[in-house]
Amino acid sequence: MMEKIGLVLEGGGMRAVYTAGALEYFLEHDIHFPYVIGVSAGASYAASYLSKQIGRNKKVSLDYVKDPRYMSWSNFRQNRQFFGMDFIYDEIPSKIVPFDYETFYANSAQLKIGTTDVYTGESIFYGKEDYKEELLKVLRASSSLPFLAPPVEFKDRLLLDGGISASVPIDVATQDGYKKNVVILTRNKGYRKSKSRFHYFVEKKYPQYKGLQKRMKERFVYYNKTMDYLDREEANGNIILIRPLEKLAVGRMERNPQKLSALYVQGYEDAKKAMPAIKQFQF
């Protein structure tokens, strides 16, 4: 156990297969953290990491990526969901690749999952004490992308993707008392977001969600400030960043199994390369 060290996970849709590979390395080598926080796909992969199911993330993300029930435009035409949320967050964990709830909840490590309140634009995080038996519902909310999935209602809030309001929730980890953190990113070093050109469509699609509109309009500002902060904290020795060392060839909605498999291996190998620094970080 990496005592007093947090693990912070970015989202990124299918780019987060990189994170799945890194977490697989940690699992295989018994590297565990007392506190894990993530958004979107990062949070979903974290759940299988905390349930200690070696190979589960790889199976779910790679074996079913070509299945139209997992993601497809036919899905979108039929259900207004590009990603098949019922398939991913119900059928797979309950029937196809069962999720080990008993081990997950017996694990003393905390998993905080980030979401975005569509009315206020607030970043809302839920821990084990909040979602209890509704883990999959909160994971679904955290991964529900605007335009591609409907909002999810949970505890009197209407929620969408956590990456909208907190792409990399390092500030929450710090507020929760974790001053030292390992952070897994899904973009190359130096990446910064540009101002969105699609704000008009956000307003048209979600006229009643003023908080969501504001957050999405300003998202690039918060993201870029967070990246600058992470770079400074890495230089100060408070953070270890694991991020793709090779140029990314995978997009948010990538369906090419070969590209995804290569990214998974890249995450695994980059985590392996980071281990000497992480072990030193521990002490």
N, C-alpha and C positions, 0 to 999 in steps of 0.2 A: 504494500500500500504506500502510495506517494503521500505521506502525511502532510497536511496543511497546504497541499498544492491542488489547485483547481484545474479542471479540463474544460475549455471553452470551444464550442463548435459552431462554425459558420454553416449556413444552408447552401443553396445553389442548385436545387433541382438535381438533375443527373450528374452534375459536376461533383456532387457530394459522394459519389462512388469512391472518390479519392479518400474521403474521410473513412468510409467503410473499410478500405484497405489498411489505413493506419490503425484503426481500432482493432482490426483482426490481428495485427502484429502484437498490439498490447495484450489482447486476450491470450494468444498463444504463448506469451512469455510472462504471464501473470503480473502484468503492470496494471495496477488499479488505482483509482483516485477516489477520495472521499466525497468529492463534489464535482458533478458534471452539469454543465448548462449549455443548451443549444437551441437553435431555431430551425424550423422547417425540416428538410431532409436530414440535417445534422442531428436534430433531436430524435428522429425516427431511428437512425442508425445507433444512436446512443442507447436506446432502449434494449436492443439485442446485445449490446456490449455489457449492460448491467445485468441482463438475464444470463450472461456468460454462455451464450449459445454460439460456439465456434462454428463458422461456416454459414450461419443463418443469413447474415447481411448479404453475403456474396450470392447465395442461392436466390434470395428474394429479388435482388437488384439486377442480376445477370441472367438467370434462367427464365425469367418471365418478361424481360424487356420487349420481346417481339410479340408477346401475347396482346392482342388488341384490347383485352379487358384491362390490361395494365395501363397502357396509354395509346391513344390513337385519335385521329380526327373523326372516325366513325363514332367513337365514344362521345366526342364533343357534340356531334350532330344529334345524337340520340338523347344525351343526358345533360348537355351543356357543361361537361366536365372532360377536359383533355386527359387527365389522369383519372383512372377508374377508382374513385375513392372508396366505394363499397368493396371492390375487389381487393384493394391494397390494405384497407384498415378493418376489414371484416372477414372476408372469405379466406385470404391468405393466412392471417394469424390464427384463425379459429379452426381451419380445416386442412389447408394445403401445407403450410410450413408452420406448425403450431408454435405459438409464443409461450415461453415458460414464465407464467405470472408468479408462480410460487418462488422461484429463484430470484426473480426481479424484486419482489417485495421483501424477501428475506435479506437481500443485499443491503448493507448498512449505508451504502453510498446514496447521496441525494441526486435526483435528476430534476432539474428545473427546465421547464419547457416554455418558450416564448411565443406569444401570440400578439395580435394587434386588434384593439377595440375599434370597430369601424366607425362608431359615432364620435368618439373622443380623439382617436388617433393614438391613444396611449399604448405603450408597450406593457402587456400584462403577462407576468410569469407565474406559473403554477408548479408547486413542488408535490412530492408524494402525498403529503398531508392534505392537499387540495383535491387532487384528482382520484386518489384511491383506486376503486375498481373501474374508473372511467379514463384510464390512461390512453386508450386508443382514440377516444373522442378528442382529447386535448392534442394528441399527436396529429390527428386529422385537421384540427383547426389550425395548428401551427404550419401545416403544409398546404393549406387551401389558398392557392394563388388567385389574385383578382383576375376577372375575365374567364379563368379556366376552371373555377370551382365556386360553389356557393358558400356564403359565410356559415359558420357553425355556432349554434347557440349553446352556451355553457355558463352556468352560475349567473344568470340574468344579464349576460353580455353576448353580443354578436361579434364573432371573431373571424379574422382572416390571418394569412401568413405572418409568422413572427418576424421574418426578415424585412418586412416593410418598415417597421419601427425600430428594430434592433438587429441589424445584420450580423454583428459580432458582439454579443452581450458581455464584453469585458467589464463594463462599468458595474453591472449587477453582481458579477463575481467578486469584484473588489468591495462593493458595499456589503456583501455577505461575509466579508472577513478574509477572503482569499487574495492575499497581496502578491503571491507567486502563482503563475498560471502557465500551463501549456495550452497554446491556442492553435487549432487546426483550421487553416484557411483553404478555400477552394479556388483561389485566383493566384496568378503568378505575382512575384514581388514587383512593386511599382504600379500595379493596376489601380486606377481611380475611375469612379463613375462620372459620366457626363450628365448634364441636365436633361431630364426626360422631355421628349418631343411629343408625348402622347397625353398630356394633361387634359386636353379637350375631351378625349375619349373617356377618361376617368370621370370627369364631371357629367358627361352624358349617361354613362353606365350607372353611376352611383350618385345621383343628385342629392340624395338625402344623407349621405355619409360625408359630412363636412370634415370630420377629423381624418378620415382616410384620404380625402382629396389633398389636404394640407400635408400629411405625412409623405404621400407619394410624390408630391411636388418638391418637397425639401429633402427627399431621401438621399440624393447624391451628396448633399452638404454634410449630413450626419455620417454617411459612409466614409467619405474622404477624411473627415476629422478623426474618425476611429482608426483608419489606416495610419494616419500620421502619428496618432497616439501609440499605436502598437509598435511602430518602428522605433519611437523614442524609448518605450519601455523595454524593448528588446535590447537596445543599446545600453540601457541602464542595468541590465541583468535581472529584471523582474519578470520577464516573459521569455518563453521559448516558443518560437513560431515554427510550425510545420506547414509548409505550403508547397505546391507543385514546383519542383526545380526545373522540370522540362516544360516546354511551351505547351499550353493546353490545346487539345484538339477536340474537345468535347463541349457541347452546349448544354443549356439548361434542360432541353427536351430531347437530348440525344437518344437514338434507338439503335445505334450500331454496336453490336455485341463485342466486336474486336476492339473498337476504340474504348469502350467502357472497361473491358477486361484489362487493357493496357493501363488505363488510369487507376484502376483498383491496385494493380501491381506496383504502380508508381507510388501510391499512398503507403503501401506496405513497406516498400524499400526506403522511402523518405523517413518513416517512423523509425525504422531500424537505424538509419544514419543519425537520427537525433538522440538515440538512447544514451550514448556517452555523456552528452550535455545534460540530459534529463537526470541521469544517475548522480551527476555532480550537483545539479540543481537541488536535488533532494536534501543534500547536506549543507 
